[in-house]
Amino acid sequence: MPTFSPRPVTFHAPRLLWSALPPDAQGWTCHTASFAAMGTACAFHIHGHETGDIQDAAMAALDEVSRIELRYSRFRSDSDLSAINRVASLGGSVELDEETAGLIECAALCHRASGGLFDITAAALRHGASLDRIGFGRLTWDKPRLTFQAGMSIDFGGLAKEYAVDRAVEMLRFQGVRHGLVDLGGDMAVVGPHPDGTPWKIGIRDPQDTRRPMAELTLGGGAVATSGNYERFATVAGERLSHIVDPATGRSPSGLMSVSVVADRCLAAGCLSTIGMLKGLDGTRWLAELGVSHLWQDENGRIGGTLGLG
């Protein structure tokens, strides 16, 4: 039985493009390191006094993001996820390392909380898989062993990028950064507020006009994640499917175009926003009953929730 563990890897981290604002009265400079990772535009915004320290911290965080992408990208044939899926396609069994097992545990929790809608096997529908090869319940999860039925696969969409945000924040803090923001394609987490204590201002993209925000929120701590059906698509049997797929029907959920959630960690925010999208219009009530800070826009352009509307 194959065993998948963290392994030494060689990878080329994306190039960082640097910009900076003029120093404030206390000598703090906000540096922005822009880069591409996980198929999207990303940035670290870091306040500091010493440029060299800021750059070292950003590179350490970037290396962590790149490591997670290498492990869990479905687009790389050399990723650990691709290796797991090669075993899955044959109906095999794998023993997972602690990090990967943690993501499976998170996926299992989300599957239960969503009534089966959040399903890491469902992404295969975007690539022509049949419904009889879909369903988290078809997996046998006996930590740390994961066993598949033949023809199945898994995908960590809705988990890996948000997990990478949290890990980047942890890495920046470990490097001594106290004031900063991590942004991986609109999924964000705060390292700490601006040096004067003011929160970060964050725009939530309007799904009907992505050039402008539909709302603005302030975030002094925690994280925000957004799920939507308006950017990434695949065409299967003539039908356009977003990257969020209902495992029961094989179709993209209807009702909502975008859901944003604020939580202590980006992984939690991303799980909640994805479940909200999958539930459609019922997701607005579900998020409200949970009492989480959230924002949504439906397919008719109506906006609701508790974020950025006051």
C-alpha positions, -999 to +999 in steps of 0.1 A: +000+000+000+015+034-010+024+058+018+023+096+011+045+117+034+060+152+032+091+149+010+121+170+001+111+187-032+128+210-057+106+237-071+110+272-086+091+297-065+072+323-085+089+356-090+080+384-065+073+418-080+079+445-053+064+479-048+062+502-017+045+532-003+065+561+012+074+556+049+050+571+074+060+595+102+072+565+124+093+551+096+070+522+087+069+513+050+042+491+035+058+468+009+037+448-015+051+415-030+030+404-060+031+370-076+011+343-093+003+310-076-024+284-075-038+298-108-045+333-095-030+367-087-016+369-052+001+394-029+017+399+005+014+433+020+039+438+048+047+468+070+083+470+083+114+491+088+141+470+072+136+461+035+159+431+038+139+416+066+106+421+048+120+404+017+133+374+036+099+371+054+080+372+020+103+346+005+097+323+034+059+327+030+061+323-007+081+290-003+054+277+019+026+286-006+047+270-034+052+239-013+014+235-007+007+241-044+032+214-053+017+189-030-020+195-038-023+209-073-045+188-096-028+204-126+006+190-119+013+154-127+042+154-101+020+165-072+011+143-043-026+147-051-020+134-086-001+104-072-030+097-048-055+100-077-035+075-097-040+050-069-076+061-066-084+054-102-074+017-097-095+014-065-065+013-043-056+024-008-032+050+005-017+059+039-016+096+043+008+119+062-005+141+090-009+172+068-029+155+041-049+136+066-058+169+083-073+181+050-093+149+046-106+153+081-116+189+073-133+176+041-152+150+061-164+176+086-176+199+057-193+169+041-213+163+073-221+200+079-233+205+044-256+175+042-233+159+016-230+189-007-194+197+001-177+167-016-140+165-026-149+137-051-173+160-071-147+180-091-142+150-114-177+158-128-160+188-145-138+163-164-166+140-176-168+116-147-201+098-141-222+103-110-217+066-100-181+075-093-189+105-071-196+106-034-175+111-003-195+082+012-179+059-014-145+065+002-134+045+032-116+068+056-099+051+085-073+076+095-046+077+082-057+052+055-079+063+026-095+036+003-111+043-030-136+026-053-121+022-088-125+052-111-127+078-083-105+109-076-104+137-051-097+174-053-088+199-026-106+229-042-121+250-014-094+237+010-059+240-003-057+277-013-074+287+020-050+264+039-021+281+021-033+315+032-033+304+068+002+288+065+016+320+049+003+340+078+019+317+102+052+318+083+052+356+082+045+358+120+073+333+126+096+356+106+087+385+129+061+403+108+034+419+130+016+441+105+005+426+072-021+410+049-019+378+028-040+378-004-042+346-025-067+353-053-091+372-030-089+348-001-072+369+026-060+367+061-046+394+084-011+390+099-018+421+120-034+456+115-016+486+102+011+499+126-012+526+139-038+500+148-063+507+120-078+477+101-072+468+065-098+479+040-109+450+017-131+452-013-154+423-021-155+419-059-188+424-077-196+392-096-216+412-122-187+437-127-154+423-114-137+456-121-154+472-090-162+461-055-198+454-044-189+461-008-160+472+014-152+457+047-126+465+074-105+436+089-082+441+118-077+403+123-090+370+111-096+361+074-121+364+046-128+340+018-151+343-012-167+316-033-184+323-066-196+308-099-185+336-122-149+330-130-137+294-135-157+272-158-155+239-177-178+228-205-190+192-201-215+177-226-223+212-238-231+225-202-210+251-185-200+240-150-183+263-125-156+249-102-183+244-075-204+214-084-234+197-067-224+161-063-260+149-064-269+165-098-235+170-114-245+206-121-234+240-108-256+252-079-281+279-087-294+309-068-262+326-056-234+342-076-211+350-047-207+343-010-180+358+013-174+348+049-152+362+077-138+338+102-107+334+124-089+313+098-092+314+060-097+276+058-128+279+080-140+309+060-135+291+027-154+260+038-184+281+050-185+302+018-183+271-004-211+254+015-232+286+013-228+286-024-237+249-027-269+254-007-281+281-031-306+305-017-310+283+013-274+291+020-283+327+030-305+314+058-280+288+068-252+313+072-274+337+091-285+309+115-248+301+121-242+337+131-211+341+109-202+374+093-211+370+056-221+387+024-239+373-006-252+383-041-279+363-058-284+357-095-308+387-097-282+411-083-297+413-048-271+418-021-275+407+015-257+395+047-239+413+075-207+425+059-199+459+043-235+471+040-237+496+068 
